Amino acid sequence: MIPLPIFVISYWRPQSVLSNLDSISYVTLPSLPENRLTISQAELNAPQDVINCKKKAISTATLHPNLPQCIQMNTDQFAVASSIYTLGGLLGALSAGSFCNKHGRLRAMRLTTLFFVLGPLFESLAVNIPLLCLGRFLSGIGAGAAVVVVPIYISEIAPPKEKGLFGAFTQVMINLGILVAQVLGYFLSRDNMWRIILATAGGIGVVQLLGLFFVSESPKWLAEHHGPERARAILRRIRGHKANIDEEVKAWNINSTHEDIYEEESLLSARPGSHPTRNPKAASTSVSIVGALLHPNYRPAVIAVIVVMVTQQLTGINSIVMYSVSLLSALLPTTAALLTVAISALNVIISVLCAPLSDKFGRKTCLLLSTAGMGINSILLALGIYYSFKILSAIATLLFVASFAVGLGPIPFILANELVGPEAVGATQSWALAASWIATFLVSQFFPMINQALGRGRVYYVFAALAALFGAFIAYWLPETRGKQGAEEVWGRKESRERVE
């Protein structure tokens, strides 16, 4: 699950051998926050009844005398503890874009990792609702920032022709995190052991923080903010000495002289993650969050990523991630938790198998197939739950998750980097993830209430209708980005990239 040794070996080996292994290593280690993100997001699913004292402890043993075996909470209080994570995520998403544009992708990832450690610490040691909520909120801030910064970093260091494949690492690690949380929940949802589930995310955060000191800054960001010399050296290290990087450097739209290329060789041995002197003109190249929305060149992209991210959440995936055990327990009382583990395992497998699809068939096609599949299976799941048809409910749930993995899982995270230039990608990604966290909050907070009010699975008709609505908008509004060399080509603009403060 944590390939740190692979990263270290590939980093120090001769750079001419299998240069894509370097790219995989650089992608996988920064993707660990996504793994930790969904452990926190799904960690309250299986042990819910144990944490809020609805399920009595088998024994009186505790991890520590001062830690209670459970925290007394009613349904509304538990919903707050669960959904406050998304409010932290919203704050992290809104602040991360401008920070990573100004200070770099690597520094932003290191900072978010501190929240990954502090949040689970408060959660696992919580003795009351406020401490539990504080830990969830801190975890959410780190997660919200990570899902802005990490996909940008991955997209900027991935080989140009395989951005979709490498971008899928984000979703693979998210799904792996869900699987870890569900497996831990299946075995540790008893007594005081639920605290181990919450603490696991902090352990991954520590590994992430240590590993990031062996990772280099994004070459594309360095080219924008410090000039091309250091950027070319880092890119050469990632791609290998024999790789032709001229076309990739050209796509940065940064002038590179012969002296710059000569100086590149002297920088190859520089310490990973170190930054040279800042370019004084760098600040003027970054676009603010408000500027991205107001400028006519960036506004269509902002609208596109917001709608795609909202589609990702409001088609109902988190109703399964967060509430599948309680949702299916009445229908499948003895196998609901096990089915949840099976769903998570399938999600990981399908995500890996579908990773190359967006590079082969296109981002837009995969998004439309994914949205249609989720809408159809929402109807089947609603029918299965309403008529107590167990087999239909189980199959529809599995196909629902599989449909998500085809497109709506991995693709939204890479769109911002393909729809705008590097000067606006941080702001655009912040808009996207802010919308995502708001939508996630709405689902996590109100799904139990709406499900209870409508009764017997009818809420999935709502998700099906939303899938149809958002799918129609994506078909109309979103341009295809596969194989395009920049935002101007994606949107059919002939003029040069315009920079806005």
PEMO-V609990 format. One record per helix or strand of 3 or more residues. SS is the DSSP state (H for helix, E for strand). FROM is the first residue (numbers start at 1). TO is the last residue. If there is no record, write none. Layout:
ss-><SS & SS>
from-><FROM & FROM>
to-><TO & TO>
//
This chain:
ss-><H & H & H & H & H & H & H & H & H & H & H & H & H & H & H & H & H & H & H & H & H & H & H & H & H>
from-><4 & 19 & 32 & 48 & 75 & 105 & 129 & 160 & 194 & 219 & 228 & 246 & 258 & 282 & 289 & 296 & 317 & 336 & 357 & 363 & 390 & 412 & 425 & 459 & 487>
to-><12 & 30 & 42 & 51 & 103 & 124 & 157 & 188 & 214 & 226 & 239 & 250 & 267 & 285 & 294 & 314 & 328 & 354 & 361 & 386 & 406 & 419 & 454 & 477 & 491>
//
